[in-house]
Amino acid sequence: MAGTLNKVMLIGNLGDEVKVHYFEGGGSIGRFPIATNETYTNKETGAKITNTEWHTIVVKNKLAEICEKYLSKGDKIYCEGKLKSRQWEQDGVKRYATEIHVVDMTFLSAKNGPESNQTNSQITNNSEKEIQDDLPF
């Protein structure tokens, strides 16, 4: 194989509200954690064991605004993106973070409200596509 691939696909639940930072030029960036679970049975004890992994999700611009408006803690989402690592220094200590920068997302939780039609909504962070503000949930 001649090329490389950096792709992440996750289905998980939001662990907190979406936090969005708005910039002067009109751009925005949002971050929120999602949890994925893995369950297995311990062969020796027969007990069910659940391991939870936390992932930091990063969304930008219109996708960040949509996530802030329509997602809340506990909602289930499917997202696709790529891994990005960053490092910084804080109080003389080097810090590291690995984040998932999302480009496609599908909301999997049904919203109960007057505008809801119980369907999933796929959102993409593609600047060439217009994202409608009247989402069907």
C-alpha positions in Angstrom: 0.0 0.0 0.0 1.5 3.3 -1.1 -0.7 5.7 0.9 -1.6 6.2 4.6 -4.8 6.6 6.4 -5.9 8.5 9.5 -9.5 7.7 10.1 -11.6 7.2 13.3 -15.2 6.1 13.5 -16.9 6.2 16.9 -20.4 5.6 18.3 -20.7 6.9 21.8 -22.5 9.1 24.3 -21.7 12.7 25.2 -20.2 12.9 28.7 -20.8 16.7 28.9 -22.3 19.6 27.1 -20.7 21.0 24.0 -18.4 23.9 24.8 -17.9 26.3 21.8 -15.4 29.2 21.5 -16.2 31.9 19.0 -13.5 33.8 17.2 -13.6 37.4 15.9 -13.5 36.3 12.2 -16.7 34.4 12.6 -15.2 30.9 13.0 -15.8 28.7 16.0 -14.4 25.5 17.6 -16.3 23.2 19.8 -15.1 20.4 22.1 -16.9 17.7 24.1 -16.1 14.2 25.5 -17.8 11.0 24.3 -17.7 7.7 26.0 -17.4 4.3 24.3 -17.9 1.1 26.2 -16.5 -2.4 25.9 -18.2 -5.2 27.8 -16.9 -8.7 28.4 -17.4 -11.6 30.8 -14.6 -12.5 33.1 -13.9 -16.3 32.5 -12.8 -16.9 36.1 -15.6 -15.2 38.0 -18.3 -15.0 35.4 -18.8 -11.3 36.2 -19.6 -8.8 33.4 -16.9 -6.2 33.1 -17.4 -2.9 31.4 -14.5 -0.7 30.3 -15.2 2.9 29.4 -12.9 4.9 27.1 -13.2 8.7 26.9 -12.5 10.6 23.7 -12.2 14.3 23.1 -14.2 15.4 20.1 -13.4 18.6 18.2 -15.8 20.2 15.7 -15.4 23.4 13.8 -17.4 26.3 12.5 -21.0 25.5 11.5 -20.8 21.9 12.8 -19.7 23.3 16.2 -22.7 25.6 16.2 -25.1 22.8 15.3 -23.7 20.5 18.0 -24.0 23.3 20.6 -27.6 23.9 19.6 -28.9 20.3 19.3 -26.7 18.0 21.4 -26.7 17.5 25.2 -25.1 15.3 27.7 -26.1 11.7 27.3 -27.0 11.9 23.6 -25.7 9.1 21.3 -23.7 10.1 18.2 -21.8 8.5 15.4 -18.8 10.5 14.2 -16.0 10.1 11.7 -12.8 12.1 11.7 -9.1 11.9 12.2 -6.7 11.7 15.1 -4.7 14.8 15.9 -2.2 15.1 18.7 -1.0 18.4 20.2 1.3 19.4 23.0 1.8 22.5 25.1 3.6 23.6 28.2 1.7 24.6 31.4 3.5 25.7 34.5 6.8 24.2 33.1 5.2 20.8 32.5 4.7 19.4 29.0 1.1 18.4 28.4 -0.2 16.1 25.6 -3.6 15.5 24.1 -5.0 13.3 21.4 -8.3 14.5 19.9 -10.7 13.3 17.2 -11.3 16.1 14.7 -14.7 15.3 13.3 -15.7 15.9 9.7 -19.0 13.8 9.5 -21.5 13.2 12.3 -24.8 11.5 12.7 -27.1 12.2 15.7 -28.5 8.8 16.9 -30.6 9.9 19.9 -34.2 10.6 19.1 -35.3 14.0 20.3 -38.8 14.3 21.8 -40.3 17.6 20.8 -42.8 19.3 18.4 -40.2 19.4 15.6 -39.1 15.8 16.1 -39.8 13.1 13.5 -37.7 10.4 15.2 -35.1 10.2 12.4 -31.3 10.3 12.5 -29.7 13.4 11.1 -26.3 13.3 9.3 -24.2 16.4 9.6 -21.0 17.0 7.6 -18.4 19.7 8.1 -17.8 20.2 4.4 -17.6 23.9 3.5 -19.0 23.2 0.0 -22.3 21.9 1.4 -24.9 24.1 3.0 -26.2 22.9 6.3 -29.8 23.7 6.9 -30.7 25.3 10.2 -34.1 23.6 10.4 -32.9 20.2 11.3 -35.6 17.5 11.5 -35.3 16.8 15.2 
